[in-house]
Amino acid sequence: MASSAYRAHQAARRAYRAHPQVRPFVLAGGRTRVRTRHPLLVHTLVSVPRFDPALAAHLTRQERAVYEHARHGLSVAEVSAHTGLSLGLVRVILGDLANSTLITIHPATESVTTVLTLERVLRGLQQL
């Protein structure tokens, strides 16, 4: 038996196919978060272990765009920028794809930020 979240997601997909001007909130079935094993931060890298064009053809336009861009090993923010979709919608789609084992989430490693690193970042920003 399908959960109410799944039924809402399927209804949103049907609504989008009928009316492509639907807002991102509706495309995500009203969801703003998806539970995944690893958090989907803006700098989290995602990739597609085995890209399947036949599978991509069965996804919605937004899901397909995210799936196709993720195969290049991009961060969540880069996928959002390349697809033109909102960051929140991309996170929900990536979470759905990850829970379906279609993409891999590469968790960020813990790193120590030094004063030298922060100074280099500041100099780089000042040069912009």
Contact map, one row per residue, 1 for C-alpha under 8 A:
11100000000000000000000000000000000000000000000000000000000000000000000000000000000000000000000000000000000000000000000000000000
11110110000000000000000000000000000000000000000000000000000000000000000000000000000000000000000000000000000000000000000000000000
11111110000000000000000000000000000000000000000000000000000000000000000000000000000000000000000000000000000000000000000000000000
01111111000000000000000000000000000000000000000000000000000000000000000000000000000000000000000000000000000000000000000000000000
00111111100000000000000000001000000000000000000000000000000000000000000000000000000000000000000000000000000000000000000000000000
01111111110000000000000000000000000000000000000000000000000000000000000000000000000000000000000000000000000000000000000000000000
01111111111000000000000000000000000000000000000000000000000000000000000000000000000000000000000000000000000000000000000000000000
00011111111100000000000000001100000000000000000000000000000000000000000000000000000000000000000000000000000000000000000000000000
00001111111110000000000000111000000000000000000000000000000000000000000000000000000000000000000000000000000000000000000000000000
00000111111111000000000000001000000000000000000000000000000000000000000000000000000000000000000000000000000000000000000000000000
00000011111111100000000000001000000000000000000000000000000000000000000000000000000000000000000000000000000000000000000000000000
00000001111111110000000001111000000000000000000000000000000000000000000000000000000000000000000000000000000000000000000000000000
00000000111111111000000000100000000000000000000000000000000100000000000000000000000000000000000000000000000000000000000000000000
00000000011111111100000000000000000000000000000000000000000000000000000000000000000000000000000000000000000000000000000000000000
00000000001111111111010000000000000000000000000000000000000000000000000000000000000000000000000000000000000000000000000000000000
00000000000111111111110000100000000000000000000000000000000000000000000000000000000000000000000000000000000000000000000000000000
00000000000011111111000000000000000000000000000000000000000000000000000000000000000000000000000000000000000000000000000000000000
00000000000001111111000000000000000000000000000000000000000000000000000000000000000000000000000000000000000000000000000000000000
00000000000000111111110000000000000000000000000000000000000000000000000000000000000000000000000000000000000000000000000000000000
00000000000000111111110000000000000000000000000000000000000000000000000000000000000000000000000000000000000000000000000000000000
00000000000000010011111000000000000000000000000000000000000000000000000000000000000000000000000000000000000000000000000000000000
00000000000000110011111101100000000000000000000000000000000000000000000000000000000000000000000000000000000000000000000000000000
00000000000000000000111111100000000000000000000000000000000000000000000000000000000000000000000000000000000000000000000000000000
00000000000000000000011111110000000000000000000000000000000000000000000000000000000011001000000000000000000000000000000000000000
00000000000000000000001111111111000000000000000000000000000000000000000000000000000000001000000000000000000000000000000000000000
00000000000100000000011111111100000000000000000000000000000000000000000000000000000000000000000000000000000000000000000000000000
00000000100110010000011111111100000000000000000000000000000000000000000000000000000000001000000000000000000000000000000000000000
00000000100100000000000111111111000000000000000000000000000000000000000000000000000000001001100000000000000000000000000000000000
00001001111100000000000011111110000000000000000000000000000000000000000000000000000000000000000000000000000000000000000000000000
00000001000000000000000011111111000000000000000000000000000000000000000000000000000000000000000000000000000000000000000000000000
00000000000000000000000010011111110000000000000000000000000000000000000000000000000000000001000000000000000000000000000000000000
00000000000000000000000010010111110000000000000000000000000000000000000000000000000000011001000000000000000000000000000000000000
00000000000000000000000000000011111000000000000000000000000000000000000000000000000000010011000000000000000000000000000000000000
00000000000000000000000000000011111100000000000000000000000000000000000000000000000000000011001100000000000000000000000000000000
00000000000000000000000000000000111110000000000000000000000000000000000000000000000000000000001000000000000000000000000000000000
00000000000000000000000000000000011111110000000000000000000000000000000000000000000000000000001001100000000000000000000000000000
00000000000000000000000000000000001111100000000000000000000000000000000000000000000000000000000000000000000000000000000000000000
00000000000000000000000000000000000111110000000000000000000000000000000000000000000000000000000000000000111000000000000000000000
00000000000000000000000000000000000111111001000000000000000000000000000000000000000000000000000000000000001000000000000000000000
00000000000000000000000000000000000101111111000000000000000000000000000000010000000000000010001000000000100000000000000000000000
00000000000000000000000000000000000000111111000000000000000000000000000000010000000000000000000000000000000000000000000000000000
00000000000000000000000000000000000000011111000000000000000000000000000000111000000000000000000000000000000000000000000000000000
00000000000000000000000000000000000000011111100000000000000000000000000000111000000000000000000000000000000100000000000000000000
00000000000000000000000000000000000000111111110000000000000000000000000000110000000000000000000000000000111100000000000000000000
00000000000000000000000000000000000000000011111000000000000000000000000011110000000000000000000000000000111100000000000000000000
00000000000000000000000000000000000000000001111100000000000000000000011011110000000000000000000000000011110000000000000000000000
00000000000000000000000000000000000000000000111110000000000000000000011111000000000000000000000000000011110000000000000000000000
00000000000000000000000000000000000000000000011111100000000000000010011110000000000000000000000000000111000000000000000000000000
00000000000000000000000000000000000000000000001111100000000000000000001000000000000000000000000000000111000000000000000000000000
00000000000000000000000000000000000000000000000111110000000000000000000000000000000000000000000000000100000000000000000000000000
00000000000000000000000000000000000000000000000111111000000000000001001000000000000000000000000000000000000000000000000000000000
00000000000000000000000000000000000000000000000001111111000000000000000000000000000000000000000000000000000000000000000000000000
00000000000000000000000000000000000000000000000000111111100000000000000000000000000000000000000000000000000000000000000000000000
00000000000000000000000000000000000000000000000000011111110000000000000000000000000000000000000000000000000000000000000000000000
00000000000000000000000000000000000000000000000000011111111000000000000000000000000000000000000000000000000000000000000000000000
00000000000000000000000000000000000000000000000000011111111000010011000000000000000000000000000000000000000000000000000000000000
00000000000000000000000000000000000000000000000000001111111000010000000000000000000000000000000000000000000000000000000000000000
00000000000000000000000000000000000000000000000000000111111100000000000000000000000000000000000000000000000000000000000000000000
00000000000000000000000000000000000000000000000000000011111111110000000000000000000000000000000000000000000000000000000000000000
00000000000010000000000000000000000000000000000000000000011111110000000000000000000000000000000000000000000000000000000000000000
00000000000000000000000000000000000000000000000000000000001111111000000000000000000000000000000000000000000000000000000000000000
00000000000000000000000000000000000000000000000000000000001111111100000000000000001010000000000000000000000000000000000000000000
00000000000000000000000000000000000000000000000000000000001111111110000000000000000000000000100000000000000000000000000000000000
00000000000000000000000000000000000000000000000000000001101111111111000000000000000000000000000000000000000000000000000000000000
00000000000000000000000000000000000000000000000000000000000011111111100000000000001000000000000000000000000000000000000000000000
00000000000000000000000000000000000000000000000000000000000001111111110000000011001000000100110000000000000000000000000000000000
00000000000000000000000000000000000000000000000100000001000000111111111000000000000000000000010010000010000000000000000000000000
00000000000000000000000000000000000000000000000000100001000000011111111100000000000000000000000000000000000000000000000000000000
00000000000000000000000000000000000000000000000000000000000000001111111111000010011000000000000000000000000000000000000000000000
00000000000000000000000000000000000000000000011100000000000000000111111111000010000000000000000000000010000000000000000000000000
00000000000000000000000000000000000000000000011110100000000000000011111111000000000000000000000000000000000000000000000000000000
00000000000000000000000000000000000000000000001100000000000000000001111111000000000000000000000000000000000000000000000000000000
00000000000000000000000000000000000000000000111100000000000000000000111111100000000000000000000000000000000000000000000000000000
00000000000000000000000000000000000000000000111000000000000000000000111111110110000000000000000000000000000000000000000000000000
00000000000000000000000000000000000000000111110000000000000000000000000011111110000000000000000000000000000000000000000000000000
00000000000000000000000000000000000000011111110000000000000000000000000001111111000000100110000000000000000000000000000000000000
00000000000000000000000000000000000000000110000000000000000000000000000000111111100000100000000000000000000000000000000000000000
00000000000000000000000000000000000000000000000000000000000000000000000001111111110000000000000000000000000000000000000000000000
00000000000000000000000000000000000000000000000000000000000000000100110001111111111000000100000000000000000000000000000000000000
00000000000000000000000000000000000000000000000000000000000000000100000000011111111111100100000000000000000000000000000000000000
00000000000000000000000000000000000000000000000000000000000000000000000000001111111110000000000000000000000000000000000000000000
00000000000000000000000000000000000000000000000000000000000000000000100000000111111100000000000000000000000000000000000000000000
00000000000000000000000000000000000000000000000000000000000001001100100000000011111110000000000000000000000000000000000000000000
00000000000000000000000000000000000000000000000000000000000000000000000000000001111111000000000000000000000000000000000000000000
00000000000000000000000100000000000000000000000000000000000001000000000000000001101111101100000000000000000000000000000000000000
00000000000000000000000100000000000000000000000000000000000000000000000000000001000111111100000000000000000000000000000000000000
00000000000000000000000000000000000000000000000000000000000000000000000000011001000011111110000000000000000000000000000000000000
00000000000000000000000000000001100000000000000000000000000000000000000000000000000001111111000000000000000000000000000000000000
00000000000000000000000110110001000000000000000000000000000000000000000000000000000011111111100000000000000000000000000000000000
00000000000000000000000000000000000000000000000000000000000000000100000000010011000011111111110000000000000000000000000000000000
00000000000000000000000000000000110000010000000000000000000000000000000000010000000000111111111000000000000000000000000000000000
00000000000000000000000000010011110000000000000000000000000000000000000000000000000000011111111100000000000000000000000000000000
00000000000000000000000000010000000000000000000000000000000000100100000000000000000000001111111110000000000000000000000000000000
00000000000000000000000000000000000000000000000000000000000000000110000000000000000000000111111111000010000000000000000000000000
00000000000000000000000000000000011100010000000000000000000000000000000000000000000000000011111111100000000000000000000000000000
00000000000000000000000000000000010000000000000000000000000000000000000000000000000000000001111111110000000000000000000000000000
00000000000000000000000000000000000000000000000000000000000000000010000000000000000000000000111111111110000000000000000000000000
00000000000000000000000000000000000100000000000000000000000000000000000000000000000000000000011111111111100000000000000000000000
00000000000000000000000000000000000100000000000000000000000000000000000000000000000000000000001111111100000000000000000000000000
00000000000000000000000000000000000000000000000000000000000000000000000000000000000000000000000111111110000000000000000000000000
00000000000000000000000000000000000000000000000000000000000000000000000000000000000000000000000011111111000000000000000000000000
00000000000000000000000000000000000000000000000111000000000000000000000000000000000000000000000011111111000000000000000000000000
00000000000000000000000000000000000000000000011110000000000000000010010000000000000000000000010011011111100000000000000000000000
00000000000000000000000000000000000000000000011110000000000000000000000000000000000000000000000001001111110000000000000000000000
00000000000000000000000000000000000001010001111000000000000000000000000000000000000000000000000001000011111000000000000000000000
00000000000000000000000000000000000001000001111000000000000000000000000000000000000000000000000000000001111100000000000000000000
00000000000000000000000000000000000001100001100000000000000000000000000000000000000000000000000000000000111110000000000000000000
00000000000000000000000000000000000000000011100000000000000000000000000000000000000000000000000000000000011111000000000000000000
00000000000000000000000000000000000000000000000000000000000000000000000000000000000000000000000000000000001111100000000000000000
00000000000000000000000000000000000000000000000000000000000000000000000000000000000000000000000000000000000111110000000000000000
00000000000000000000000000000000000000000000000000000000000000000000000000000000000000000000000000000000000011111000000000000000
00000000000000000000000000000000000000000000000000000000000000000000000000000000000000000000000000000000000001111100000000000000
00000000000000000000000000000000000000000000000000000000000000000000000000000000000000000000000000000000000000111110110000000000
00000000000000000000000000000000000000000000000000000000000000000000000000000000000000000000000000000000000000011111110000000000
00000000000000000000000000000000000000000000000000000000000000000000000000000000000000000000000000000000000000001111111000000000
00000000000000000000000000000000000000000000000000000000000000000000000000000000000000000000000000000000000000000111111100000000
00000000000000000000000000000000000000000000000000000000000000000000000000000000000000000000000000000000000000001111111110000000
00000000000000000000000000000000000000000000000000000000000000000000000000000000000000000000000000000000000000001111111111000000
00000000000000000000000000000000000000000000000000000000000000000000000000000000000000000000000000000000000000000011111111100000
00000000000000000000000000000000000000000000000000000000000000000000000000000000000000000000000000000000000000000001111111110000
00000000000000000000000000000000000000000000000000000000000000000000000000000000000000000000000000000000000000000000111111111000
00000000000000000000000000000000000000000000000000000000000000000000000000000000000000000000000000000000000000000000011111111100
00000000000000000000000000000000000000000000000000000000000000000000000000000000000000000000000000000000000000000000001111111110
00000000000000000000000000000000000000000000000000000000000000000000000000000000000000000000000000000000000000000000000111111111
00000000000000000000000000000000000000000000000000000000000000000000000000000000000000000000000000000000000000000000000011111111
00000000000000000000000000000000000000000000000000000000000000000000000000000000000000000000000000000000000000000000000001111111
00000000000000000000000000000000000000000000000000000000000000000000000000000000000000000000000000000000000000000000000000111111
00000000000000000000000000000000000000000000000000000000000000000000000000000000000000000000000000000000000000000000000000011111
